Amino acid sequence: MTDLKKELTLYGLTMVAIGSCIGSGIFRTPTEIAGHLPSQTLILVVWALGGVIALTGALTFAELGSMFPRAGGVYVYLKEAYGDLAGFLYGWAYLTVINSGALAALSLTFTAYLAYLFPAIKPIETAVAVSAIVVITLINLFRVKIAEMFTNIFTGLKLLGIGSIVLIGCFWGSAGGGEGAESILGSSGDGLTRGFGLALVGVFWSYGGWQHASYLAGETRRAHLTVPRAMVMGALVVTLAYILANLGFMMLLPVEDIAASESPAADAIDTVLPHGGNFIAVLIAVSTFGTALIYMMSAPRIYFAMARDGLFFRKIAVIHPRFHTPVNAVLLQSTWAIVLLLFWGTFEAVITYVTFTDWIFFTAAACAVILFRFTRKEAERPYRTFGYPVTPLIFIVVSLLFVGNTLVEKPGQAGAGLGLLAAGMPVYLFFRLRAHRDITP
């Protein structure tokens, strides 16, 4: 039987973890965050807090990655800990909205910035966005090594671009503007606690992605060691990049200008370079295309694993005999992302409930580390979570606070996320009944 080919290296998988985080978020969410926390100090604190949470999550998931080095990553962890339903609902949410919607949004963002550089594209933006999804689909139909090569290139360009922003801010910036005690206390009227909670939506959205490395475990060399290392190193690099990028922005623009800007990164560079907007447009186009490429590579491995476990259509588990890639899973992901792109149009309106839904599963997966320490004491663990049990508990507590705050502050979006999970229940029952009929003599 044709199987997935183990070709991914530690460097390549780390670039997946980094590249799946750095999309358009770091260039767009500073506006939202500065609106909730109009203080240089608090902005850096909330980005640093996001990095700490991402790192505690990566350290926690690293133990799970070493225990279950199989294709599907988080889907496998949830299924092993809580049963088929939990694993299925994660895959269901990822396919129907989380990853497919993100792909649609990324392709639209890529096209919008391409049109900024080449205005002739503007009348056909939707067609160009669809074409972008088709291109990344074709790349991912071939060997995973080909997709890894493109990932390394695009992620490297992203890091170089962020490094350029930091250098420009250091050499040409004038520290943007000061802050008084009133702004540090939250002069926007949100209140410090509420402001932090709302700011964390954008921060968590921007940091999300390091877990994509786990989905590719089935095609990774020495996955039991490589997957944990890639997630942790990815979280560390992204944290450093985000904090430095925000420092660069604030050295070029006062916080109040960042809060009022529709394109804070472009406006920051424009203060010292006459064509700074073009530079940022190129950087965002590269970032969004590279992230979409990774999402198309990683998430289909979840649907592939579901199909192999009998929780999805059997044909989704088909592997190409020559390229050793889950071709039908990739095509399914591509098709549904295009459908959302054509009929949804934009993703910004659902960022909260997508993040909310994602973090419910993150919390459950982190709890699984503690659960397995009791239920699978003798299981092989090539990597054990650093600082256990404090590290996973920090991640779990902050995640619960974030989910609870979202329920209180934005009940409509949170309710939509819970509705999405409820809609997956009858679909799960359909596949369970079909699997039961198949094995009944």
Order of alpha helices (4+ residues) and beta strands (2+ residues): alpha-alpha-alpha-alpha-alpha-alpha-alpha-alpha-alpha-alpha-alpha-alpha-alpha-alpha-alpha-alpha-alpha-alpha-alpha-alpha
